[in-house]
Amino acid sequence: MSVETSTHDDGKPAAGTRRGELIRLEGVTKRFGDNTVLDGLDLSVDAGRHVTLIGPSGSGKTTILRMLMTLTKPDEGTITVDGEHLFPAPEKRVREVRKKIGMVFQQFNLFPNMSVLRNITEAPVRVLGMPKDEAEARARELLDLVGLADKCDARPTRLSGGQQQRVAIARALAMRPRVLLLDEVTSALDPELVAGVLDLLRDIARSTDITMLCVTHEMGFARDISDQVLMFDSGRVIEAAPPEKIFSDPERERTREFLSAVL
Amino acid sequence: MKWDWGAVADFMPQFWQGLLVTLEALALGSLISFALGLVWTLLMRVPTRWVRWPVGVLTEFVRDTPLLVQLFFLFYVLPEAGVTLSPLATGVAGIGLHYSTYTMQVYRAGIEAVPVGQWEAATALSLPVHRTWAAVILPQAIRRVVPPLGNYVISMLKDTPMLMTIGVLDMLGRARLVSQQHFQFTEPLTVIGVAFIVVSYLASLLLRTLERRLVR
């Protein structure tokens, strides 16, 4: 099944200024041993879109994000980001593509040996060659944005899970990515900390033109931020629709079952 | 058997010189084993097996043969190949090489204990490989490797008397020299025994302080 997030029936204009296709997957298959997690998937995401991937565990959602971040390779098929092929590609090109993509992980993955501020400045300084004071000024702005301006010098391990995840979001944004990949970013959080992180992401979705691909089990959040929701099952997209459609009147019985189980 | 404080006094000038040689061998041997072990570990992670294979065979060989045999080999065989080192330099090289095959395993375990998510975060931020190692992986591995490395330092200390066999005048070398001159064995051997305990204990104290610093 082919999914085009550019086809809209709600007449809502694409967010942001940069239009056109940014991400394209064609015939992507991924197997782990005998288990096929993605089965000939086609997917296209336009710049500025917010796409949410839902579905049962093991249906390949996270694998898509990991492939876009080049953390894992597809067994078959092609992946293109901003016109650049990813697999196979020379290391130098891959690095250029990676710079356009930021990722936030379920387990935060902050660097525990660095202060919060250096977690955020390390990549802009070392990868983008930004002067240190500029990177720090920007990191402070981002920490302000995520509500942690007073935690600059703290070690990540001293922060709560929710605070760590907000730092991780600031760290990803510091690279000014065109695409933000959000991999179950609230799944590891205590329930009372989830709302703060989701509110922050809602803000970012509203106020920037960043393209978002989001794997989540938070259906309320998916409804709020998405232009398009993709329902995965057994390595395929079985239904793709705007949130107002898929959450109130899904076409497929499998989608209905899944939603009634999680809502 | 009678304890003779006079014999202790006779031994002391020699003892201090011996202690200095022992500490020198220990310090240099440790540094070589720390540095070389890290080199082995990193080489074992190179993608081509034409690098990994010879390194693996060499280090396995060194680890599985006795240090004493290696010292003899370095001391008697290297000169035949035109390499002549002083006894102390040979001894330091031998101990450093031998223990590097152990420290490499410590490093490997320390590196593997860094969660895979750290590598993934570094990739997601496009950090270059050398920066990922220097800024992310090694600083986290080091606090896990300090305790086992410290144990090897103490183990190395207890192996330094082997250097006597290739003519290094360490503590044991000096004690034997003096003992044979005066036919008094009890006092010099007791003195160096106490010295080994004191140095081991001080080393373990130092180690614990270092550990506490790093864990913070």
Interface residues (C-beta under 8 A of the other chain):
Chain A: M69 T70 L71 R95 R98 K99 I101 G102 M103 F105 Q107 N109 L110 F111 P112 N113 M114 E122 A123 R126 V127 R171 A172 M175
Chain B: P115 G117 Q118 E120 A121 T123 A124 L125 S126 L127 P128 R131 A135 V136 P139 Q140
